[in-house]
Amino acid sequence: MSKKIAIIGSGFSSLSAACYLAKEGNTVTVYEKNSTIGGRARQLKKQGFTFDMGPSWYWMPDVFNRFFNDFNKKTTDYYELIKLSPAYRVYYGVNNFIAIADNLPEIIATFEKIEKGSGNKLKIFIDKAKSNYDIAIKDLVYRPGISPLELITPKTIKNINQFLSTISKDVQKEFSHPQLRQILEFPVLFLGAKPSNTPSFYSFMNYADFGLGTWHPKNGMFDVIKAMESLALELGVSFEFNANISKILVQENKAVGVMLNNTKIEADVILSGADYHHSETLLDPEYRMYSEAYWNKRVFAPSSLLFYVGFNKKLKDISHHALFFDTDFNQHAKDIYDEPKWPDEPLFYANFPSVTDSSAAPDGMESGFFLIPLAPGINDTPDLREKYFDKIISRFETLTEQKVRDSIIFKESFCKNDFISDYNSYKGNAYGLANTLMQTAFLRPKLKSKKVKNLFFTGQLTVPGPGVPPALISGKLVSELISKN
């Protein structure tokens, strides 16, 4: 029977769920508090420059393919993909960087050149990572996190030891060179936790990196948002913007609607793709599944300080993606997870989409996106933002041996306070709940409320976890639960 479904938020997981639910014949309306679609994946346009405001890495193309295939569509029906070559660079000093190629044989050769014997070790490591990828992405992550039995399969039992060790231990056992270690530990940062706290099984992220490659939608990640919006509209989904939901209405332990601008909107099912903690504050206390103490004890992925920068010239010898690991990796991790504070010497990431995408900047100019990972809940002031921009732009100039500061037309920043105001993000986190061993699968907040009938959740704080591909999967999982309900 067709249901009237109200979805809160228009990020990847909400759009995914909206498409699946509309396909089943339901009447679906998406309510977005901001003026534009996409949640954390919104787009910023200014003075002829275009920026993806959030996600900028397109990994796991098979997950995107699987999503569109579920609707008898292909990604190529909506957007064009470019495989980046090199995938990215990792800087360690002045004009000292390692370029990660767009194919595994070249990456193996790079490792071997840096550390004798590491090439063959990398091949073995990636073979195991591929096996984990096949188990995880083709099977486990498409389970709804209801029971621990979901994790028990002949393949996972065979690999049980990989849940008892960590990525860091495995990498350090096989590779001696510190730079190679950092490159292999980097991909699990997308899961929001330190490599030393991430189970070995999550090496499947290394296969996503080296095995499947790094891609770029021709006009940026917002191409994917627009594609999903187009698909949703084709399926009959309705959208309302500047629609800040103030309350989830419950009668007799059953969700019956939402409050929007002092108006009651009735619905048979409520699905929130907004921040999970915030979503529960829209309920009266007796209907919340998780206490403030619960949330305070969770391990959250980092927040971020982001800068969107327009340059009035093309920059010299830069790659689309670049990681700046010229400072202490472990110290920065401690500053995020162990003793939260602003890092003295932060690692940072830079993305120059105009290297690949001519629409990202006016002719002869460059668009730059800079990111510093930070502890969630950290103090955020304009002075601190400016101080840290000075830090990273000075290092960028030194490491790439070029002057760029005087070529900046404008810059805009986005940090913890903005994550809270724009996305109702708990402690201003940027990536959700970290995928540690004790926050995996059935140990994450549930997709379905145990206290309120017809109330569901989706997104990076629930199953399967942080990241764009998991968000697409989360929308599929919750839609299946709603259909079964």
C-alpha positions in Angstrom: 0.0 0.0 0.0 1.3 3.4 -0.9 2.5 5.6 2.0 3.0 9.3 2.4 6.6 9.7 3.4 8.3 12.8 4.7 12.1 12.9 4.5 14.2 15.4 6.5 17.3 16.6 4.7 18.5 16.3 1.1 22.0 14.8 1.3 23.2 11.7 -0.4 21.4 9.3 1.9 18.1 11.1 1.9 18.2 11.4 -1.9 19.0 7.7 -2.2 16.1 6.7 0.1 13.7 9.1 -1.7 14.4 7.4 -5.0 14.0 3.9 -3.7 10.8 4.8 -1.8 9.3 6.6 -4.8 10.1 3.6 -7.0 7.9 1.5 -4.7 4.9 3.8 -5.4 5.0 5.9 -2.3 4.3 9.7 -2.2 7.7 11.2 -1.1 8.4 14.7 -0.1 11.9 15.9 0.9 12.2 18.8 3.3 15.6 20.7 3.2 16.3 23.5 5.7 18.8 25.2 3.4 17.9 27.0 0.2 19.7 24.5 -2.1 19.9 20.7 -2.4 22.7 18.4 -1.3 23.3 18.8 2.4 27.0 18.6 3.1 27.5 18.2 -0.7 26.2 21.6 -1.6 27.8 23.8 -4.2 29.3 27.2 -3.9 29.4 29.6 -6.8 31.2 33.0 -6.6 32.8 35.3 -9.1 32.8 32.7 -11.8 34.3 30.0 -9.6 32.5 26.8 -8.6 33.3 24.7 -5.5 32.0 21.4 -4.1 31.5 22.5 -0.5 31.9 19.1 1.0 32.8 15.7 -0.5 35.4 15.9 -3.2 36.7 12.3 -3.7 34.9 10.0 -6.0 35.9 6.5 -4.8 34.1 3.1 -5.2 32.5 3.8 -8.6 30.8 0.4 -8.4 28.6 1.6 -5.6 27.4 4.5 -7.7 26.9 2.1 -10.6 24.9 -0.2 -8.4 22.6 2.6 -7.2 21.7 3.8 -10.7 21.4 0.2 -12.0 18.7 -0.4 -9.4 16.6 2.0 -11.5 17.6 0.6 -14.8 19.9 3.6 -15.3 23.6 4.2 -15.6 25.8 6.9 -14.2 26.6 7.9 -17.9 22.9 8.8 -18.3 23.5 11.7 -16.0 27.2 12.6 -15.7 30.7 11.9 -17.2 33.5 10.5 -15.1 37.2 11.3 -15.5 39.8 9.0 -14.0 42.5 11.2 -12.4 46.1 10.6 -13.4 47.8 10.9 -11.1 45.1 10.0 -8.5 46.8 12.4 -6.0 50.1 13.5 -4.7 51.5 13.3 -1.2 53.9 16.0 -0.2 56.7 15.4 2.5 59.0 18.4 1.9 60.0 21.1 -0.5 59.0 19.8 -4.0 59.3 16.4 -2.5 56.2 14.4 -3.2 55.0 10.9 -4.1 52.6 10.7 -7.0 50.0 7.9 -6.8 49.4 6.6 -10.3 46.1 5.6 -11.8 46.9 1.9 -12.0 48.3 -0.7 -9.6 51.4 -1.8 -11.5 52.8 1.7 -11.5 52.0 2.2 -7.8 53.8 -1.1 -7.1 56.8 0.2 -9.0 56.7 3.4 -7.0 56.8 1.5 -3.7 59.6 -0.7 -4.9 61.7 2.3 -5.9 61.3 3.8 -2.4 61.7 0.6 -0.4 63.3 -2.5 -1.9 61.0 -5.5 -1.5 57.9 -3.4 -0.8 56.5 -3.8 -4.3 55.7 -7.5 -3.9 54.5 -6.9 -0.3 52.1 -4.3 -1.7 50.7 -6.7 -4.2 50.0 -9.2 -1.5 48.5 -6.5 0.7 46.2 -5.3 -2.1 45.1 -8.8 -3.0 43.9 -9.3 0.6 42.3 -5.8 0.5 40.4 -6.8 -2.7 39.2 -9.9 -1.0 38.0 -7.8 1.9 36.4 -5.4 -0.5 34.4 -8.2 -2.2 33.2 -9.4 1.2 32.4 -5.9 2.6 31.1 -3.9 -0.3 29.4 -6.6 -2.2 27.7 -8.2 0.8 28.2 -7.0 4.4 27.5 -3.2 4.0 24.2 -4.0 2.4 22.9 -5.4 5.6 20.8 -3.2 7.9 22.8 -3.5 11.2 20.0 -5.1 13.1 21.8 -8.2 14.4 25.4 -9.3 15.1 24.5 -12.4 13.1 24.7 -10.3 9.9 28.5 -10.3 10.3 28.8 -14.1 10.7 29.3 -15.7 7.3 31.8 -18.4 6.2 34.0 -15.7 4.7 34.0 -13.4 7.8 34.7 -16.4 10.1 37.6 -17.3 8.0 38.9 -13.7 8.4 38.1 -13.2 12.1 41.7 -12.4 12.9 41.3 -9.2 10.8 38.9 -7.8 13.3 41.4 -8.4 16.1 44.3 -6.5 14.5 44.5 -3.0 13.1 45.4 -1.3 9.9 48.5 0.4 11.6 49.8 -2.9 12.9 49.5 -4.6 9.5 51.1 -1.8 7.6 54.0 -1.4 10.1 54.6 -5.1 10.1 55.2 -5.2 6.3 56.5 -1.7 5.4 59.4 0.1 7.0 59.5 3.4 5.1 57.4 6.0 7.0 56.1 7.7 3.9 54.8 4.4 2.5 53.2 3.6 5.8 51.4 7.0 5.8 50.1 6.4 2.2 48.7 3.1 3.2 47.1 4.4 6.4 45.6 7.4 4.7 42.5 5.8 3.0 41.0 4.7 6.3 40.8 8.3 7.4 37.7 8.4 5.2 36.1 6.1 7.9 36.7 8.8 10.5 39.0 6.9 12.9 42.7 6.6 13.5 44.4 3.8 11.6 45.5 2.4 15.0 41.9 2.1 16.0 40.6 0.7 12.7 40.3 -3.1 12.2 42.5 -4.7 9.6 39.4 -5.8 7.7 39.0 -2.2 6.6 42.0 -2.5 4.3 39.3 -2.7 1.7 39.7 1.0 1.5 43.2 0.5 0.1 41.7 -1.5 -2.7 39.2 1.3 -3.3 42.2 3.6 -3.6 44.8 1.6 -5.5 42.6 -1.0 -7.2 39.6 1.1 -8.3 41.2 4.5 -8.6 40.2 8.1 -8.0 37.6 9.6 -10.3 36.1 13.1 -10.8 32.6 13.8 -12.2 33.3 16.2 -15.1 31.7 19.2 -13.3 32.4 18.2 -9.7 30.7 16.0 -7.1 27.6 18.2 -7.3 27.0 16.4 -10.6 26.1 13.3 -8.6 23.7 15.3 -6.4 22.0 16.8 -9.6 21.8 13.3 -11.0 20.1 11.9 -8.0 17.7 14.9 -7.9 16.9 14.3 -11.6 16.2 10.7 -10.9 14.1 11.5 -7.9 12.0 14.0 -9.9 11.5 11.4 -12.6 10.2 9.1 -10.0 7.8 11.7 -8.6 9.6 12.9 -5.5 8.7 16.5 -4.4 11.2 18.9 -2.8 10.7 21.8 -0.4 13.5 24.2 0.4 14.0 26.6 3.3 11.9 24.0 5.1 13.3 23.7 8.6 11.5 20.9 10.4 11.0 21.9 14.1 9.4 18.8 15.5 8.6 15.2 14.7 5.0 14.6 15.8 4.2 11.4 17.7 0.8 10.0 18.8 0.4 6.8 20.7 4.1 5.9 20.1 3.6 6.4 16.3 5.1 9.1 14.1 2.3 10.9 12.4 3.9 14.0 10.9 6.3 16.9 11.3 6.0 20.6 12.1 7.1 23.0 9.5 6.8 26.8 10.1 4.1 26.2 12.7 2.2 24.1 10.2 1.5 20.4 10.8 2.4 18.2 7.9 0.9 14.7 8.2 2.8 11.6 7.0 2.6 7.9 7.4 6.3 7.5 7.7 9.0 10.0 8.9 12.6 9.4 7.7 15.4 11.7 8.9 18.5 12.0 6.9 19.6 15.0 9.1 22.2 14.6 11.8 20.9 11.7 14.0 21.5 13.5 17.3 19.6 16.5 16.1 16.8 14.4 14.7 16.2 12.9 18.1 16.0 16.4 19.6 13.0 16.9 17.4 11.2 14.3 19.5 9.9 14.6 23.1 12.5 13.1 25.5 10.6 10.0 26.2 10.8 9.0 22.5 14.5 9.3 22.1 16.6 6.1 21.8 19.9 7.7 22.8 20.8 9.9 25.7 23.2 12.9 25.7 25.6 10.7 27.7 25.5 8.1 24.9 26.4 10.6 22.2 29.1 12.2 24.4 30.8 8.8 24.7 30.8 8.0 20.9 34.0 8.4 18.9 33.2 11.0 16.2 35.0 11.5 13.0 36.7 14.9 12.7 35.3 18.3 12.0 37.1 20.4 9.4 38.3 23.9 8.7 37.6 24.4 5.0 38.7 27.2 2.7 37.3 28.0 -0.8 39.8 30.1 -2.6 39.8 31.8 -6.0 43.2 32.6 -7.6 43.7 35.0 -10.4 46.3 32.9 -12.2 47.0 29.2 -12.9 49.1 27.6 -10.3 52.4 25.9 -11.1 52.7 22.1 -11.3 49.8 21.1 -9.0 47.7 18.0 -9.0 43.9 17.7 -8.7 44.2 16.2 -5.2 47.2 16.8 -2.9 47.9 15.7 0.7 50.4 17.7 2.7 52.0 15.2 5.2 55.2 17.2 5.9 54.4 17.4 9.6 53.8 14.8 12.3 50.9 12.5 11.3 50.6 10.9 14.7 50.7 14.2 16.6 47.9 15.6 14.5 45.8 12.5 15.1 46.4 12.9 18.9 45.2 16.5 18.6 42.0 15.2 17.1 41.2 12.1 19.1 43.3 11.9 22.3 43.7 15.5 23.6 41.5 17.6 21.4 43.0 20.9 20.5 44.0 23.0 17.5 47.1 21.3 16.0 50.3 23.3 16.1 51.4 22.0 12.8 48.4 20.6 10.9 48.4 18.2 8.0 46.1 19.5 5.3 44.5 18.5 2.0 44.2 20.7 -1.1 42.0 20.1 -4.1 42.2 22.1 -7.3 39.2 21.0 -9.4 40.1 23.5 -12.2 43.1 21.3 -13.1 40.5 18.8 -14.4 37.4 20.8 -14.8 37.4 24.0 -16.9 34.1 25.1 -15.5 35.5 25.3 -11.9 37.3 28.7 -12.6 37.4 31.5 -15.2 39.9 31.1 -18.0 43.5 31.5 -16.7 42.5 31.2 -13.1 42.4 28.4 -10.5 40.0 27.3 -7.8 41.4 25.9 -4.6 39.7 23.9 -1.8 41.8 23.5 1.4 40.9 21.3 4.4 42.4 20.9 7.8 40.9 18.0 9.9 40.0 19.2 13.5 38.6 17.7 16.6 34.8 18.0 16.8 33.6 20.4 19.5 36.7 22.6 19.2 36.7 26.4 19.7 36.0 28.2 16.4 36.7 31.9 15.9 37.4 34.1 12.9 40.9 34.8 14.3 41.7 31.1 14.5 40.5 30.5 11.0 42.7 33.3 9.7 45.7 32.1 11.7 45.4 28.6 10.2 44.9 29.8 6.7 48.2 31.7 7.0 49.9 28.6 8.3 48.8 26.3 5.4 49.1 28.9 2.6 52.7 29.7 3.8 53.5 26.0 3.8 51.8 25.5 0.4 54.0 28.2 -1.1 57.2 26.7 0.4 56.4 23.1 -0.5 55.4 23.9 -4.1 58.0 26.6 -4.5 55.6 29.3 -5.8 54.0 32.5 -4.5 50.2 32.4 -4.5 49.1 34.6 -1.6 49.1 37.8 -3.7 47.0 36.1 -6.4 44.0 35.3 -4.1 40.9 37.1 -5.3 38.7 35.9 -2.5 38.5 33.2 0.1 35.6 31.8 2.2 35.8 29.6 5.2 33.6 26.9 6.7 34.3 25.3 10.1 32.7 23.8 13.2 30.2 26.6 13.9 29.0 26.4 10.3 28.6 22.6 10.4 26.4 23.2 13.4 24.3 26.1 12.0 23.9 24.8 8.5 23.7 21.0 9.2 22.8 20.8 12.9 25.9 18.7 13.2 26.7 17.2 16.6 29.7 19.1 17.9 30.2 20.3 14.4 31.5 17.0 13.1 32.1 16.9 9.4 32.1 13.1 8.7 29.8 11.5 11.2 30.5 8.6 13.6 33.9 6.9 13.2 33.9 3.3 12.1 35.8 1.8 15.0 35.4 -1.8 16.0 32.9 -0.9 18.7 31.0 1.4 16.3 30.6 -1.0 13.4 27.4 -2.5 11.8 24.9 -3.5 14.5 26.8 -1.4 17.1 25.9 1.9 15.4 22.7 3.9 16.0 19.8 2.0 14.4 18.0 2.8 11.1 14.7 2.1 12.7 13.4 3.7 16.0 12.7 1.1 18.7 10.4 3.6 20.5 8.4 5.2 17.8 6.6 3.2 15.1 7.1 4.5 11.5 10.2 6.6 12.4 13.5 5.9 10.6 16.9 7.4 10.2 19.6 7.3 7.6 23.0 8.9 7.0 26.6 8.9 8.3 25.7 8.5 12.0 23.9 5.2 11.3 24.5 2.1 9.1 26.8 1.5 7.3 29.0 4.6 8.2 30.6 7.8 6.9 31.4 8.6 3.3 29.5 9.1 0.1 29.2 5.4 -1.1 28.0 4.4 2.4 25.4 7.2 2.3 24.0 5.8 -0.9 23.8 2.3 0.7 22.3 3.7 3.9 19.4 5.1 1.9 18.8 1.8 0.2 18.9 -0.1 3.5 16.4 2.2 5.3 14.1 2.1 2.3 14.0 -1.7 2.4 13.2 -1.5 6.1 10.3 1.0 5.5 8.9 -1.2 2.7 9.0 -4.3 5.0 7.5 -2.3 7.8 
